Amino acid sequence: MSTVTLKSAREHRVTVPSLQRRKGRDPIAMLTAYDFAFARIFDTAGIDVLLVGDSLGNVVQGHDTTLPVTLEETIYHTRLVARAALRALVVADMPFGTFQISPEDALRNAVRCVKEGGAHAVKLEGGVAMAATIERIVTAEIPVMGHVGLTPQAIHRMGGHRVQGRSEDGAQRVLEDARAVAAAGAFAVVLEGMPAELARAVTRELAIPTIGIGAGVDCDGQVLVMHDMLGLSDWTPSFVKAYAQVGVTVAQAARHFAEEVRERKFPDPEHSYR
C-alpha cells in the first residue's frame, strides 16, 4: 500500500458503520488506553479502536482483578482518551456492577459513559444473560460491543482466567452467547480465551465483526492490553506478543536520571533556564 493511500485511509473518523463494513475484509486493530498521552500516540499510529478497559484495575491501579473498578473511574479515564482520539472509535468498558442489576440501571450507566466520558460506544461482558440489557442500551442509540468466552468479571465463577469452550458443551455455550449478543444488536463482539477453531466458527457465523484476544488469527480483528503490548507488564499471558520493551527503557532512563542527580550532573548549563 502506498503512503498516499495509507494516509487517506487513516484520515477519516472510525465509526460503528465503518467498522461493520470491514467484516471479513480489513482486520481491525484495537488497543486499550487509559490516558491522553498514549491515546494520542495510538490514534496517530492508526489504531482503529481505543478501549478504555476495566483492565485499568490491574495495570493502572494494581488490583488482582478488574472487579474494584468504579463507574466514576471509567468515566474519568474515558474522558482523557476521548480528548486524544481524532480518528479512533472510543469504547468504554462497563465495570462490574454497572450493568448486571437491570437493563434500566445499565442504560443509565451507559448514558453516563457517553455523556460524561465522551465514549462513542460501551462494552459489556456476557452473552445470553445480557441480551436484554444489550438490546435496551442499543434501543437508546448507544452502540454496544459484546464480550463472550473468557470474561474477566466472572473470574470467581470460572475459577480463574481459564480458556472457555474446550468441551463440546462449552463450545456450544460460547456459540449461543455470541449469537445472543449479535441478535440483541451489538455491533461487534470480543472473543476472549477460546480455541482458535471455535473463534473461527463464531466469526464465520456472525454477521458482526469479532475481535479476538487469545482466540486465534481468524477473528475480524485483534485487541491487546497496551501494557502487555509495550512490555510494561510483570507477567503476560502466553498469547500476548510484546512489540517493545518499554519497561526496560524506562528503568534505564530512571537509573540514568538518578545517577546524574546524585553526581550533580543534572541540570547542566544546556538544561537550565536562560
C-alpha positions as a LaTeX table, in Angstrom:
\begin{tabular}{lrrr}
\hline
Residue & $x$ (\AA) & $y$ (\AA) & $z$ (\AA) \\
\hline
Met1 & 0.00 & 0.00 & 0.00 \\
Ser2 & 1.40 & 3.40 & $-0.96$ \\
Thr3 & 1.98 & 6.18 & 1.57 \\
Val4 & $-0.71$ & 8.30 & $-0.06$ \\
Thr5 & $-3.28$ & 5.52 & 0.08 \\
Leu6 & $-2.45$ & 4.72 & 3.71 \\
Lys7 & $-2.67$ & 8.37 & 4.71 \\
Ser8 & $-6.06$ & 8.87 & 3.06 \\
Ala9 & $-7.38$ & 5.65 & 4.61 \\
Arg10 & $-6.47$ & 6.91 & 8.07 \\
Glu11 & $-7.81$ & 10.44 & 7.81 \\
His12 & $-11.47$ & 9.59 & 8.31 \\
Arg13 & $-13.11$ & 9.01 & 11.68 \\
Val14 & $-13.67$ & 5.35 & 12.51 \\
Thr15 & $-17.38$ & 4.77 & 13.20 \\
Val16 & $-19.59$ & 1.84 & 14.10 \\
Pro17 & $-20.87$ & 1.52 & 10.49 \\
Ser18 & $-17.35$ & 1.78 & 9.03 \\
Leu19 & $-16.12$ & $-0.98$ & 11.37 \\
Gln20 & $-19.03$ & $-3.21$ & 10.43 \\
Arg21 & $-18.26$ & $-2.78$ & 6.74 \\
Arg22 & $-14.78$ & $-4.19$ & 7.40 \\
Lys23 & $-16.19$ & $-7.55$ & 8.48 \\
Gly24 & $-14.22$ & $-10.27$ & 6.66 \\
Arg25 & $-12.28$ & $-7.71$ & 4.63 \\
Asp26 & $-9.98$ & $-5.38$ & 6.56 \\
Pro27 & $-8.77$ & $-6.57$ & 10.00 \\
Ile28 & $-9.46$ & $-4.23$ & 12.94 \\
Ala29 & $-6.66$ & $-3.18$ & 15.32 \\
Met30 & $-7.75$ & $-2.39$ & 18.88 \\
Leu31 & $-5.70$ & $-1.42$ & 21.95 \\
Thr32 & $-6.57$ & $-0.42$ & 25.47 \\
Ala33 & $-5.75$ & 3.14 & 26.52 \\
Tyr34 & $-6.20$ & 4.97 & 29.79 \\
Asp35 & $-4.74$ & 8.46 & 29.37 \\
Phe36 & $-4.30$ & 11.29 & 26.88 \\
Ala37 & $-0.64$ & 10.73 & 26.01 \\
Phe38 & $-0.83$ & 7.08 & 24.98 \\
Ala39 & $-4.24$ & 7.52 & 23.38 \\
Arg40 & $-2.84$ & 10.26 & 21.15 \\
Ile41 & 0.13 & 8.08 & 20.17 \\
Phe42 & $-2.08$ & 5.11 & 19.33 \\
Asp43 & $-4.59$ & 7.26 & 17.48 \\
Thr44 & $-1.86$ & 8.83 & 15.34 \\
Ala45 & $-0.39$ & 5.37 & 14.69 \\
Gly46 & $-3.65$ & 4.23 & 13.10 \\
Ile47 & $-5.20$ & 2.08 & 15.83 \\
Asp48 & $-8.87$ & 1.71 & 14.93 \\
Val49 & $-10.46$ & 1.26 & 18.35 \\
Leu50 & $-9.30$ & 2.57 & 21.72 \\
Leu51 & $-10.80$ & 0.55 & 24.56 \\
Val52 & $-10.85$ & 2.15 & 27.99 \\
Gly53 & $-10.74$ & $-1.29$ & 29.54 \\
Asp54 & $-11.63$ & $-2.27$ & 33.06 \\
Ser55 & $-8.17$ & $-3.83$ & 32.86 \\
Leu56 & $-7.17$ & $-0.46$ & 34.32 \\
Gly57 & $-7.90$ & $-2.18$ & 37.65 \\
Asn58 & $-4.90$ & $-4.44$ & 37.02 \\
Val59 & $-2.41$ & $-2.38$ & 35.03 \\
Val60 & $-3.11$ & 1.13 & 36.36 \\
Gln61 & $-4.46$ & 0.59 & 39.87 \\
Gly62 & $-2.55$ & $-2.56$ & 40.84 \\
His63 & $-5.53$ & $-4.76$ & 41.76 \\
Asp64 & $-5.52$ & $-8.54$ & 41.29 \\
Thr65 & $-8.82$ & $-8.42$ & 39.37 \\
Thr66 & $-10.90$ & $-5.93$ & 37.38 \\
Leu67 & $-13.75$ & $-6.07$ & 39.91 \\
Pro68 & $-12.89$ & $-3.00$ & 42.06 \\
Val69 & $-13.04$ & $-0.55$ & 39.12 \\
Thr70 & $-15.84$ & 2.00 & 39.54 \\
Leu71 & $-18.01$ & 3.81 & 37.02 \\
Glu72 & $-16.56$ & 7.16 & 38.07 \\
Glu73 & $-13.03$ & 5.89 & 37.40 \\
Thr74 & $-14.04$ & 4.57 & 33.99 \\
Ile75 & $-15.67$ & 7.88 & 33.07 \\
Tyr76 & $-12.57$ & 9.79 & 34.16 \\
His77 & $-10.19$ & 7.68 & 32.07 \\
Thr78 & $-12.58$ & 7.66 & 29.11 \\
Arg79 & $-12.65$ & 11.45 & 29.17 \\
Leu80 & $-8.84$ & 11.55 & 28.89 \\
Val81 & $-8.78$ & 9.11 & 25.98 \\
Ala82 & $-11.66$ & 10.79 & 24.15 \\
Arg83 & $-9.82$ & 14.11 & 24.17 \\
Ala84 & $-6.93$ & 12.49 & 22.31 \\
Ala85 & $-8.84$ & 10.43 & 19.75 \\
Leu86 & $-9.16$ & 12.30 & 16.47 \\
Arg87 & $-9.74$ & 9.16 & 14.39 \\
Ala88 & $-10.24$ & 6.09 & 16.56 \\
Leu89 & $-13.53$ & 4.83 & 17.94 \\
Val90 & $-13.50$ & 5.15 & 21.75 \\
Val91 & $-15.18$ & 2.33 & 23.67 \\
Ala92 & $-15.78$ & 2.46 & 27.43 \\
Asp93 & $-15.70$ & $-0.87$ & 29.25 \\
Met94 & $-18.59$ & $-1.00$ & 31.71 \\
Pro95 & $-17.27$ & $-2.07$ & 35.14 \\
Phe96 & $-18.58$ & $-4.92$ & 37.22 \\
Gly97 & $-21.86$ & $-3.99$ & 38.92 \\
Thr98 & $-22.81$ & $-1.25$ & 36.47 \\
Phe99 & $-24.91$ & $-3.37$ & 34.10 \\
Gln100 & $-25.82$ & $-6.62$ & 35.88 \\
Ile101 & $-28.59$ & $-5.28$ & 38.14 \\
Ser102 & $-31.16$ & $-4.38$ & 35.49 \\
Pro103 & $-31.37$ & $-3.15$ & 31.89 \\
Glu104 & $-32.56$ & 0.27 & 33.08 \\
Asp105 & $-29.67$ & 0.60 & 35.52 \\
Ala106 & $-27.26$ & $-0.44$ & 32.76 \\
Leu107 & $-28.75$ & 2.15 & 30.42 \\
Arg108 & $-28.30$ & 4.93 & 32.98 \\
Asn109 & $-24.66$ & 4.00 & 33.41 \\
Ala110 & $-24.06$ & 3.65 & 29.67 \\
Val111 & $-25.51$ & 7.12 & 29.15 \\
Arg112 & $-23.00$ & 8.49 & 31.68 \\
Cys113 & $-20.12$ & 6.84 & 29.80 \\
Val114 & $-21.20$ & 8.63 & 26.62 \\
Lys115 & $-22.40$ & 11.93 & 28.07 \\
Glu116 & $-19.72$ & 12.48 & 30.73 \\
Gly117 & $-16.88$ & 10.34 & 29.39 \\
Gly118 & $-17.19$ & 11.10 & 25.68 \\
Ala119 & $-17.30$ & 7.42 & 24.66 \\
His120 & $-18.63$ & 6.52 & 21.23 \\
Ala121 & $-19.75$ & 3.08 & 22.45 \\
Val122 & $-19.72$ & 0.85 & 25.52 \\
Lys123 & $-18.58$ & $-2.73$ & 26.02 \\
Leu124 & $-20.07$ & $-5.22$ & 28.44 \\
Glu125 & $-19.36$ & $-8.84$ & 29.28 \\
Gly126 & $-21.83$ & $-11.71$ & 29.00 \\
Gly127 & $-23.94$ & $-13.48$ & 26.42 \\
Val128 & $-27.43$ & $-14.93$ & 26.72 \\
Ala129 & $-27.94$ & $-13.48$ & 30.20 \\
Met130 & $-27.07$ & $-9.98$ & 28.99 \\
Ala131 & $-29.07$ & $-9.97$ & 25.75 \\
Ala132 & $-31.97$ & $-7.93$ & 27.14 \\
Thr133 & $-29.53$ & $-5.42$ & 28.61 \\
Ile134 & $-27.69$ & $-5.01$ & 25.32 \\
Glu135 & $-30.98$ & $-4.56$ & 23.49 \\
Arg136 & $-32.11$ & $-1.87$ & 25.95 \\
Ile137 & $-28.92$ & 0.13 & 25.59 \\
Val138 & $-28.90$ & $-0.18$ & 21.78 \\
Thr139 & $-32.53$ & 0.94 & 21.65 \\
Ala140 & $-31.39$ & 4.17 & 23.34 \\
Glu141 & $-28.97$ & 4.77 & 20.43 \\
Ile142 & $-25.80$ & 3.78 & 22.28 \\
Pro143 & $-23.68$ & 1.26 & 20.36 \\
Val144 & $-22.67$ & $-1.83$ & 22.34 \\
Met145 & $-19.68$ & $-4.12$ & 21.88 \\
Gly146 & $-20.21$ & $-7.55$ & 23.39 \\
His147 & $-17.68$ & $-9.80$ & 25.11 \\
Val148 & $-18.01$ & $-13.61$ & 25.40 \\
Gly149 & $-15.81$ & $-16.57$ & 26.19 \\
Leu150 & $-13.37$ & $-15.85$ & 28.99 \\
Thr151 & $-14.98$ & $-12.90$ & 30.77 \\
Pro152 & $-12.67$ & $-11.50$ & 33.49 \\
Gln153 & $-15.55$ & $-10.13$ & 35.56 \\
Ala154 & $-16.68$ & $-13.75$ & 36.05 \\
Ile155 & $-13.29$ & $-14.78$ & 37.45 \\
His156 & $-14.77$ & $-16.20$ & 40.66 \\
Arg157 & $-17.32$ & $-18.34$ & 38.85 \\
Met158 & $-14.75$ & $-19.55$ & 36.32 \\
Gly159 & $-12.13$ & $-20.23$ & 39.00 \\
Gly160 & $-9.53$ & $-18.03$ & 37.33 \\
His161 & $-8.64$ & $-17.00$ & 33.82 \\
Arg162 & $-9.44$ & $-20.30$ & 32.16 \\
Val163 & $-9.84$ & $-20.99$ & 28.45 \\
Gln164 & $-13.52$ & $-21.43$ & 27.59 \\
Gly165 & $-15.19$ & $-23.68$ & 25.02 \\
Arg166 & $-12.80$ & $-26.61$ & 25.04 \\
Ser167 & $-15.54$ & $-29.21$ & 25.56 \\
Glu168 & $-18.44$ & $-29.75$ & 23.18 \\
Asp169 & $-20.89$ & $-28.33$ & 25.73 \\
Gly170 & $-18.60$ & $-25.40$ & 26.48 \\
Ala171 & $-18.20$ & $-24.59$ & 22.80 \\
Gln172 & $-21.96$ & $-24.68$ & 22.35 \\
Arg173 & $-22.42$ & $-22.24$ & 25.26 \\
Val174 & $-19.91$ & $-19.81$ & 23.76 \\
Leu175 & $-21.61$ & $-20.04$ & 20.37 \\
Glu176 & $-25.04$ & $-19.42$ & 21.93 \\
Asp177 & $-23.68$ & $-16.44$ & 23.85 \\
Ala178 & $-22.19$ & $-14.95$ & 20.69 \\
Arg179 & $-25.43$ & $-15.47$ & 18.78 \\
Ala180 & $-27.43$ & $-13.81$ & 21.58 \\
Val181 & $-25.13$ & $-10.78$ & 21.66 \\
Ala182 & $-25.43$ & $-10.33$ & 17.91 \\
Ala183 & $-29.20$ & $-10.82$ & 17.91 \\
Ala184 & $-29.54$ & $-8.22$ & 20.69 \\
Gly185 & $-27.97$ & $-5.59$ & 18.45 \\
Ala186 & $-24.29$ & $-5.46$ & 19.41 \\
Phe187 & $-22.17$ & $-4.00$ & 16.62 \\
Ala188 & $-19.15$ & $-6.22$ & 17.40 \\
Val189 & $-18.10$ & $-8.82$ & 19.94 \\
Val190 & $-14.83$ & $-9.60$ & 21.71 \\
Leu191 & $-13.94$ & $-13.30$ & 21.73 \\
Glu192 & $-11.55$ & $-13.98$ & 24.60 \\
Gly193 & $-9.71$ & $-17.08$ & 25.73 \\
Met194 & $-11.08$ & $-19.81$ & 23.48 \\
Pro195 & $-9.72$ & $-22.36$ & 20.98 \\
Ala196 & $-8.91$ & $-20.86$ & 17.59 \\
Glu197 & $-11.25$ & $-23.33$ & 15.85 \\
Leu198 & $-14.18$ & $-22.14$ & 17.94 \\
Ala199 & $-13.38$ & $-18.48$ & 17.35 \\
Arg200 & $-13.15$ & $-19.22$ & 13.62 \\
Ala201 & $-16.59$ & $-20.86$ & 13.65 \\
Val202 & $-18.14$ & $-17.96$ & 15.59 \\
Thr203 & $-16.55$ & $-15.43$ & 13.24 \\
Arg204 & $-17.88$ & $-17.21$ & 10.17 \\
Glu205 & $-21.40$ & $-17.47$ & 11.57 \\
Leu206 & $-21.88$ & $-13.95$ & 12.91 \\
Ala207 & $-22.68$ & $-11.00$ & 10.65 \\
Ile208 & $-20.91$ & $-8.61$ & 13.06 \\
Pro209 & $-17.12$ & $-8.24$ & 13.47 \\
Thr210 & $-15.34$ & $-10.36$ & 16.06 \\
Ile211 & $-12.32$ & $-9.01$ & 17.96 \\
Gly212 & $-10.03$ & $-11.69$ & 19.30 \\
Ile213 & $-7.81$ & $-11.83$ & 22.37 \\
Gly214 & $-6.30$ & $-15.23$ & 22.90 \\
Ala215 & $-8.68$ & $-16.60$ & 20.28 \\
Gly216 & $-6.54$ & $-17.20$ & 17.21 \\
Val217 & $-5.87$ & $-15.36$ & 13.99 \\
Asp218 & $-9.20$ & $-15.84$ & 12.19 \\
Cys219 & $-11.19$ & $-13.17$ & 14.05 \\
Asp220 & $-12.08$ & $-9.95$ & 12.23 \\
Gly221 & $-9.69$ & $-8.01$ & 14.48 \\
Gln222 & $-7.39$ & $-8.29$ & 17.47 \\
Val223 & $-7.08$ & $-6.45$ & 20.78 \\
Leu224 & $-4.29$ & $-6.30$ & 23.36 \\
Val225 & $-3.83$ & $-4.55$ & 26.67 \\
Met226 & $-1.36$ & $-1.75$ & 25.96 \\
His227 & 0.89 & $-2.63$ & 28.91 \\
Asp228 & 1.28 & $-6.16$ & 27.54 \\
Met229 & 1.89 & $-4.94$ & 24.01 \\
Leu230 & 4.56 & $-2.47$ & 25.18 \\
Gly231 & 6.38 & $-4.80$ & 27.55 \\
Leu232 & 5.28 & $-2.90$ & 30.65 \\
Ser233 & 3.67 & $-5.82$ & 32.48 \\
Asp234 & 5.40 & $-8.03$ & 35.05 \\
Trp235 & 3.55 & $-11.07$ & 33.65 \\
Thr236 & 1.71 & $-11.61$ & 30.40 \\
Pro237 & $-0.45$ & $-14.47$ & 29.06 \\
Ser238 & 1.17 & $-16.87$ & 26.61 \\
Phe239 & $-0.85$ & $-15.49$ & 23.66 \\
Val240 & 0.50 & $-11.96$ & 24.10 \\
Lys241 & 3.24 & $-10.58$ & 21.87 \\
Ala242 & 5.28 & $-7.69$ & 23.26 \\
Tyr243 & 6.11 & $-5.35$ & 20.39 \\
Ala244 & 8.53 & $-3.30$ & 22.52 \\
Gln245 & 10.28 & $-3.47$ & 25.88 \\
Val246 & 9.33 & $-0.03$ & 27.14 \\
Gly247 & 9.66 & $-1.11$ & 30.77 \\
Val248 & 13.36 & $-1.80$ & 30.28 \\
Thr249 & 13.89 & 1.54 & 28.53 \\
Val250 & 12.05 & 3.47 & 31.25 \\
Ala251 & 14.02 & 1.74 & 34.02 \\
Gln252 & 17.29 & 2.57 & 32.29 \\
Ala253 & 16.25 & 6.21 & 31.89 \\
Ala254 & 15.20 & 6.47 & 35.53 \\
Arg255 & 18.52 & 4.99 & 36.72 \\
His256 & 20.45 & 7.35 & 34.48 \\
Phe257 & 18.50 & 10.34 & 35.80 \\
Ala258 & 19.08 & 9.30 & 39.42 \\
Glu259 & 22.82 & 8.87 & 38.81 \\
Glu260 & 23.16 & 12.32 & 37.25 \\
Val261 & 21.21 & 13.93 & 40.09 \\
Arg262 & 23.41 & 12.27 & 42.73 \\
Glu263 & 26.58 & 13.25 & 40.83 \\
Arg264 & 25.26 & 16.81 & 40.31 \\
Lys265 & 25.48 & 16.44 & 36.53 \\
Phe266 & 21.83 & 17.42 & 36.06 \\
Pro267 & 20.79 & 20.08 & 35.42 \\
Asp268 & 23.72 & 21.25 & 33.32 \\
Pro269 & 24.01 & 24.61 & 31.50 \\
Glu270 & 22.22 & 23.21 & 28.46 \\
His271 & 19.18 & 22.22 & 30.54 \\
Ser272 & 18.74 & 25.37 & 32.61 \\
Tyr273 & 16.59 & 28.46 & 32.17 \\
Arg274 & 18.46 & 31.26 & 30.43 \\
\hline
\end{tabular}
